């Protein structure tokens, strides 16, 4: 992961074919790193790029310009929290002491869950350990975070509020003193 990953941009498209042209345009438009580019459930395609803010902005604009009516959703987070990237990659390791509470947010779109994750970690002292985007869950996304109960509640509330602005919140859950088994199926 590049150290110059200050911004995150995402496009969610309804056409896989158009998405390939969009991805090409995004890469050609600016110096960005493609973080994720793949098909997701319900026949959609997601492209996530990172880099300097202006480069990500140019990349998104170029992609949108050739999206040919296939654009479903878009997202630009100029000062993205660095904890987002390992959570998407599934590379976060938790300590036993981090597990006082488990928080979960679920959204109807991939872009919404990433935006909610960024809001959650900026609002509270929590450990974001998983962002699951759209594979085998009907195009939805969810996140898992943990920490002290009050911090998890604050993070979940902030993330849920951000997702709710888009009208895409499915659920928000905080589980105090979760059973250890709840962590084993996702780690």
N, C-alpha and C positions, 0 to 999 in steps of 0.2 A: 504494500500500500504506500503510495507516494506521500511524502510529508507535506505536499502542497494541496491537500484535499480539504480546502476550506468550504467548498460548496458542493451540494448534491442536487442533481437534476434527474427527473424521471418523466418518461412518457409511457402511457399505457394505450395500446392500440388494438383495434378490433380485427385487423387483417394482418396475417403473418407475412404475406407477400409484400404489402406496403411497408411493413415494419423493417424489412431488409433494406429497402430504399431509404427509409427514414434514418436507420442506423448508419448507413453509408454517408448520408448528408451530415449527420451529427459529428461523425469522426473527421470528415473533411473540413468542417466549418471552424474548428478550434482545437487547441491542444487540451483534450480531455482524456480521462482514462475511463474506458468502458468497464464498469464494475459488475453489471449483470445485464445480459441480453439473452432472453429465452422465451419460449412459449410458456404460457401459464394457463391455468384451467379456464374452461369455457371458450377455448379457441382464441385467446388473446395473446398479445406479445408485450413484454415489458423491457424497456431499455433504461438503465440507470447509469449515469455518468458522474464523475467527480473531477474536481480541479479548481483552479482559481475562479472566483465568482463571475467575472466577465466572460471567461472562456465557456463556462457552463451555460451562461445566459445565451451566448451566440450559438452554441451547439443546440440548445433547446429550440431557439427560434428557427434555425435551419431545418431541424426535424419537423417542426410543426408546419413549416412552409410547404413541405412536400408530403404531408400526411394524407392528402387526398380524401378527406372526410372520415378517416379511420381513427382519429384521435378521440379517445374516451376520457382521459384525464391527464393532467400534468402537474408537476410539482417542482419548485425551486426552493431550496433551503440555503440561503446565502452563507450563514455561519453555522453549518451543521455540526452537531456534537460528534466528536471522534468515536464515541462509544457505539454509534449506529453501525459502523462498518463491521466490527467483529461479531455483533449480534446477528447481522444478516448472514455472515459467513458461518455462524454456529461455532465459533472458536473461543467462546468465553468459558473459563473454568471457574466454578464457584467453590468457595470455602464453606464448610459446615456452618460457620458463624454468620454467614450472609443470609441464612434462611429463616428468619423470624416471621416473615410474612411473604406470601406469593401474590403478585398482582398480575392480572391478565386483561388485555384490551383486545377486542375483536372488531374488525371493520369490514365493510362491504367491498373495499378496494385496496389495492396494494399501495397506491400513493397515500391514501388516508392513514394507513397503519404506520408508514414511515414518518409521516408528519406528526402523528400522535406520539410516536416513540421519541422523536426529537424534543417535543414539548415536555414529555414526562421526565426525561433525564435532566433537562435544564431546570425543572421546577423543584426537584427533590434529590436528596442524597440516596440514590438507589443503584442497584446493580442490574442493568439491562443485560439479559443473557440470551435472549432469543427473539428474533423477528422472523416469522414464517410468512413467506409471501406466495400465496395463491396456488401452490402445488398440492393437489389432492384435497382441496377444500373449497372447490367451486368458485375460484377467483377472489376469495376473501383473503384477509391477512390477519395475523394476530401477533401479539408480543407477550413476553413473559419477563417480569422483573421481580427483584426481591430486595429485602433490606428490613430495617426497623418498621414496625407496623405503621406508625404515623407518617413516615417518609413514603412508604408504599402507597398509603391512602392519598397523600398529596400528589405523588407522581401519576397515579391512575386518574385522579380527578383532573389534572392539567391535560393529560393526554386525551382523555375522554372529551373534554371541552373542545379541544382542537378538532377532533374527528367529528364531533357533533355539529360544528360550524358548516361542514360539508354535507350534513344529513346522512352520514354513512356509518354511524356507530351501531354495532350489533349488540355488544355486551361489554360490561366492565365489572370485574370481580376482584375482591381482595379477600384472601384466605389467611387469617392469623394462625400461627403455629401449624403450618401445613405438614401433612405426613411426608416423610422422606421419599416415598414412592412417587409422589407427584413430580419430583425432579428427575427421576430415572428414565422416564420415557422420552425426555426431550434433550438429555445431555449425551 
